[in-house]
Amino acid sequence: QVQLVESGGGLVQAGGSLTLSCAASGRTISSGVMAWFRQAPGKEREFVAGIRWITGGTYASYFADSVKGRFTASPDSAKNTAYLRMNSLKPEDTAVYYCAASQEIGVPARLRYDYWGQGTQVTVSS
């Protein structure tokens, strides 16, 4: 059974940084696409970032325009964990952040995700 467990959320001031972790069990993170989504109150869930493995053990990362240049995504295969490093946080980044895993291969924002974590709250104060 695949489980994804997020951690690392919290309260931070605008301009600060946080790193979210997504620990996977029952599946190796390099066996497909891993992604991060977020959902703010009253808004639909939106894609934030994704990691897609390519040949040679390397990976490509993808980001929503709203976080490009501020967020980075990376995997640690030894720990079977994916990370989302969030810098220069803004109040509009406040949301519950979810990691997800897809069995499909392709551009992360366009895939169907089969497994989801429980979410972690990120709150950015102004």
Secondary structure, 3 states (H helix, E strand, C coil): CCEEEEECCEEEECCCCEEEEEEEECCCHHHCEEEEEEECCCCCCEEEEEEEECHHHCEEEEECCCCCCCEEEEEECCCCEEEEEECCCCHHHCEEEEEEEECCCCCHHHCCCCEECCCEEEEEEC
